[in-house]
Amino acid sequence: WNVLLAPYTLGEALTRERKLGSALIFAGTLLVGVSGSHAEVERTPAQYLSLFARPEACAYYASFAAWIAVCAARLCRVGAGKVERGFLVAAAAGSLGGNTFTTKAASELLASGAADPECDGCPFRSPAFYLLAGCTAATASTALLLLGLVLREHDALFAITVYSGFYILSGALSGNFVMDEKRGRPAASLAAYCASVGVVLLGLAVLGLGERGEGAGAAAARRPSYEPLSDEAGAAGAVRGGRAAQREWSGARQTAGSLPWRT
């Protein structure tokens, strides 16, 4: 909807790269949803904590922290308004927002607790539920804050598409490595899932490279076609301008003195 409406509501240009990148990300998202796991497993708060503490999940946390650190380090070297800076901020925002495993766990615990609040294993009596809910609120609010910041400097067609792409990627990775949704699935289904993620990555690459080229072209178009004057040339021009003004003023006084004035 953003791609369809932004040219009319925001007046943004829908370039060829934006069309192709958005189409690839949209197609990859659909394929991820079709080829992904649709099984629902009910767990207790303790079971969720055990699931999230597996070595495979901890490896994902370390990789995700390294990715965010790389984005932050690169952002320190890129100036405001650059396409690369916008891409990195939108990517970090989407990566944070896509880590919905805490959201899934908190929502399932909330539903089970609301269905039977007097049961012995009610999740509302476990601090794990509030920890998961707090992590959900923190990651979602931080992701929206970063998205708001990047939208102040870049087009929505660019920022939201990058955000959505990394949101899907982060959700796909965390779903398989943290929630262990890949367990018990056939190899063909996993291969189709990986190919779908590859389509999303291809769309992000097309969009990023296209925006980088557009940014360079826009900067060249905005660059003045003249060379700025040096300090010496500017000073000489100011002196010549002052002398010309003085000559004009003297000529005007002489002309006024030669006119026949009546009292």
URFEN-V140748 format. One record per pair of residues at least 24 apart in sequence whose C-alpha atoms are under 8 Angstrom apart, sorted by the first residue. I is the first residue (numbers start at 1). J is the second residue. If there is no record, write none. Layout:
# URFEN-V140748
i;j
I;J
I;J
This chain:
# URFEN-V140748
i;j
2;156
2;157
2;160
3;157
6;156
6;157
12;155
12;156
12;157
14;157
17;206
17;207
17;210
17;211
18;157
18;158
18;206
18;207
18;210
20;203
20;206
20;207
21;202
21;203
21;204
21;205
21;206
21;207
22;161
22;203
22;207
23;203
24;199
24;200
24;202
24;203
25;161
25;165
25;199
25;200
25;201
25;202
25;203
25;204
26;200
27;199
27;200
28;196
28;197
28;198
28;199
28;200
29;168
29;196
29;197
29;200
31;193
31;196
32;172
32;193
32;196
32;197
35;189
35;190
35;192
35;193
36;189
36;193
37;181
37;182
42;108
43;109
44;109
44;121
44;123
45;109
45;123
45;126
45;128
45;129
46;128
48;105
49;128
51;178
51;179
51;180
52;178
52;179
54;178
56;177
56;178
57;177
57;178
60;174
60;177
60;178
68;92
81;153
81;154
82;215
83;154
83;211
83;212
83;215
84;212
86;150
86;153
86;154
86;159
87;159
87;162
87;208
89;146
89;147
89;150
90;146
90;147
90;150
90;159
90;160
90;162
90;163
91;162
91;163
91;166
92;143
92;146
92;163
92;166
93;142
93;143
93;144
93;146
93;147
93;163
93;167
94;143
94;162
94;163
94;164
94;165
94;166
94;167
94;168
94;170
95;163
95;166
95;167
95;169
95;170
95;171
96;139
96;140
96;142
96;143
96;167
96;170
97;139
97;140
97;143
97;144
97;167
98;166
98;167
98;168
98;169
98;170
98;171
99;139
99;167
99;170
99;171
99;174
100;136
100;171
100;174
101;171
101;174
101;175
101;178
101;179
102;132
102;133
102;135
102;136
103;132
103;133
103;136
105;132
106;132
106;133
158;207
158;211
162;204
162;207
165;200
165;201
165;204
169;197
169;200
172;197
